[in-house]
Amino acid sequence: MTNTQPVPPQRDWLTTVLLSFFLGSLGIDRFYLGYTGLGVAKLLTLGGCGVWALIDLIMIIMNNVPDAQGRPLLKK
């Protein structure tokens, strides 16, 4: 018997950019990408007092952040 986990769909780049811009200091962008631990840490520190949120926004715009499965963000 094989224990297969369902693979979540590939994440959208524009959705991630918008989440990071508007809710990045709350870690919602990291939760969306599947990084639960980083999302909680970002939420508790309010985005590293804004610095972490800004760095994440720039990295997401440059498409340097994959989702939790290591897949690049999908640009339509």
Stockholm file with secondary structure:
# STOCKHOLM 1.0

chainA/1-76         MTNTQPVPPQRDWLTTVLLSFFLGSLGIDRFYLGYTGLGVAKLLTLGGCGVWALIDLIMIIMNNVPDAQGRPLLKK
#=GR chainA/1-76 SS CCCCCCCCCCCBHHHHHHHHHHHGGGTHHHHHHTCHHHHHHHHHTHHHHTHHHHHHHHHHHTTCCCCTTSCCCBCC
#=GC SS_cons        CCCCCCCCCCCBHHHHHHHHHHHGGGTHHHHHHTCHHHHHHHHHTHHHHTHHHHHHHHHHHTTCCCCTTSCCCBCC
//
